[in-house]
Amino acid sequence: MKTTYGLPLIPLRLWLLPLLLCCACANAPEPAQSPEAPPPQQSQDVRGARYCEVLLAYQEGLGLRVDVYNTYLLNDCPEEAWQRLDSKQLQQEFQASAVILNGPRYWMIDAFTHSAFLDTESKSFGGIEMRKAGQLRIPLSEGLRMGSPYATRTVARNTTYVFQPGKPVHELVDPEGRIFVMQSFSVQLGHLSQDALADLGSRLSPPQGWTYRTRQLSQQLLVTAIDGVATIVQDELGNTYQLSQQQG
């Protein structure tokens, strides 16, 4: 597992920061568009696409600013180059308080809409090109309370995830019957593949009342934020799910 360096005086579990940013490309606030700018287009064929993120955290007063860089649409995060990345070296290079390497991850959505990069110019991280996909500001007090697996959190986002009919979806259902749909899976904490997700429940140990399930869609499913806020959760293997409006 990749390591996190920095912030020696702040006992933050920064390796959990992706819980707040689990899908940085989708978390990015959309830049203001001119009246002549075309509306955002829906992405296509996202399911199974591999990506990685580098998160640069900077302490600013009593808070953290986190700049999120993502390989999506640039490359598939080459394994050898990714394994060569050194968090401490990147921390020094970018004069960051901490560096988090998040990935590789794989999308489990078919498409998404209303997403935009904060900066379309690419930046090289050890030879891996990435673009600035999002930025988050977190009070240190919130960082100190960062949650554990199956703890829900909210993220500012306007993205809509599209799941097509005939495709499988993998879901967590909480004790209240709320459904969280997997948006991406991680291979950082365990060897996973799309085919293995149907049996993932045998590897998870959720709290009492939580269940994992896989089902086949009979119609298109849209998972979107409510009033610009998405509710998300991760399991103990780092796979990320978002709350859906569907009923259990």
Secondary structure, 3 states (H helix, E strand, C coil): CCCCEECCCCCCCHHHCHHHHCCHHHHCCCCCCCCCCCCCCCCCCCCCCEEEEEEEEEEECCEEEEEEEECCCCCCCCHHHHHHCCHHHHHHHCCCCEEEEEEEEEECCCEEECCCCCEEEEEEECCEEEEEEEEEEEEHHHHHCCCCCCCCEEEECCCEEEECCCCEEEEEECCCCCEEEEEEEECCCCCCCCHHHHHHHHHCCCCCCCEEEEEECCCCEEEECECCEEEEEECCCCCEEEECCCCC
